[in-house]
Amino acid sequence: MMKINAKQLTSLDEQTAADVAELFRALGDTSRVRILTALIDCEINVRGLAEIVGISESAVSHQLRTLRLMRLVRSRKQGREVFYCLDDDHVTSLVLQGLDHVVHG
C-alpha cells in the first residue's frame, strides 16, 4: 500500500481531490452507510441486506450499484445468489473510523 506523505497532501492534484470528494459523497447516504456497516463482518445477499437495512431489495440493489462503482463493495456469485462484502480492509477501516468519530466525538 502506498503511504501518503505531507508534501503530497499539500500539493493534491485536482483529480485526486475530486476522487476523494466522490468517495465521501458515496458515504453521504444513510442507506449506503447502513449497508456498509452490515457488511463489516460477513458476506450478505440482497435479501439479507434489505432485511437488515429495512429497505426494499430494489433499493438495496440500487445502492449496491453505487457502492460497487466506488469500489467500496465487491460481489461473489454462488449459483443464482450474489453475495456482497466490503472490498478491502481500507473500506472497513474507513467505516469504523467514521463510526468511532461520530460515537466518541
Sequence and secondary structure as in RCSB ss.txt:
>XXXX:A:sequence
MMKINAKQLTSLDEQTAADVAELFRALGDTSRVRILTALIDCEINVRGLAEIVGISESAVSHQLRTLRLMRLVRS
RKQGREVFYCLDDDHVTSLVLQGLDHVVHG
>XXXX:A:secstr
     HHHHHT  HHHHHHHHHHHHHTSSHHHHHHHHHTSSS EEHHHHHHHHTS HHHHHHHHHHHHHTTSEEE
EEETTEEEEEESSHHHHHHHHHHHHHHHH 
